[in-house]
């Protein structure tokens, strides 16, 4: 697996999340973070796909993780729409709750079966970055 490439992607995304531009309002900041979340989920998905291609994740586990990541991405699209299109704080917080549950399931149930420790840690780091982004969105929403 191209660990340096994965590490570089995760580092760039972490810096982008932590250093994204400061805006005048919490709502605008949450909106930007919602857009960043999509890129973060895509990076997590790519980390897992590379691990699967390298043989570190079996087909059954790969399919389960990918299905859950698709659900996370769908909830992320709904989150982005709630914040940036509908300006619905309640809709955004509902999607934050959904995403937190899905990420928790991925972290606590789906990836635990990965035997290769480095692969597990790489996927875990990508998912934790997703979780941090969601926590930051929730913080700007007052939750």
N, C-alpha and C positions, 0 to 999 in steps of 0.2 A: 504494500500500500504506500502511496506517496505521502508519507507522514509530514514531510516538510511543507508540501503544498497545502495539506489540510491545516497544519499549524499556522501557516501564513494567512489562509482564508479566515480562520477563527480570530487571529490577532487583528487583522484589518477590521473585521466586523465588531470586535470588542472596542477598538479605538473609536470607530464610527459611532457606536452607541454611546460611549462615555463622553465623547468630545463633540457630539453633534451641536450645531449652532444654537445659541440661546435665543429664544424668541420672547416677544413681549408678553405673551399670555401662556398660561398652562395648557389651554386648549390647543393652541397652535403647536406647542411642544409635543403634546400627546399625539396630535395628528401626524407630526413628522416621525415620531417613534413608531406609530402604526405602520407607516410605510417602510421603516427600517426593519420592522418585524418580519415582513414578507421576505426580505433578503436573508434574514437570519434563519428563517425556516428553510429556505432553499439551500442554504449552506449546510444545515444539519442533514437535510435529505441527501445532498451530494456526498457528505462524509459517509453516511450509511451505505449508499450505493457503491462507493469505492471499496468499502469494507466487504460488501457482498461479492463484488467482482473479484476481489483478492482472495476470496474463500474463507474469510473470517466470520461471516454471518451466513448461516444455512438458509436455504430457500424458504422454509416455513417461517422462520423468524423474520427474514427480510420482508416477506409479504405482510406480516402482521405489523411490523414497524412502519412500512410504507403506507399501509392503510390508515394507521393512526396519524402519520404525518400529513396525509391528505386531509384528514378531518381537522387537524390543527391549521393547515393552510386555508381551508374553507372558513373556519371560524375567524381567521385573520382577515380574510376578505370582508366578512361581515363586520368585523371590528373597524376596519378602515372605512367602510361605508357609514357606519354609525357615527364615527368621529368626523370624517372629512366631507361627507355628503349630507347626511341627515342631521348632524349636530345633535345627536341623541346621547346624552350622558348615561341614561338608564340602559339603552341598547348597547353602548360600549361596555359598561360594567358587566352586563349579562355575558357578552362575548369573552371578556377577561376571565370570568368564572369558568366558562366552558374550556377555554384554552389552558387555564391552570390545571383543571382536572385531567385533560388529555396529556399534558406534559408530565404531570405526576404519574399517570399510568405508564407512560413511556419509560420514565426514569426508574420507577419502583417495580414494574412488572415485565415490561417488554425487553429491555436491554440486559436484565440481570442474567439471562441465559447465555450471553456471549462469553465464550471461554477465554478468548485472547484478551488479556488485561489491557494492553495498549489500545486495542480497537474499542473496547468498552469505554475506556477513559476518553478517547477522542469523540465518540458519539455522545457520551455524557456531557462533555464540555460544550459541544454544540447545542445540546438541549438546554443546558444551564444558561447559556447565553440567550436563548429564546425566552427562558423563564425570567431572566434579569430584565429583558426588554419589556415583558408584560408587567412585571412588578413596577417598573418605572412609569409605564402608562397608567397603571392603577394609582400610583402616587400623585401624578398630576391631576387625576380625577378625584382625589380625596379619599381613596379607598386603600 
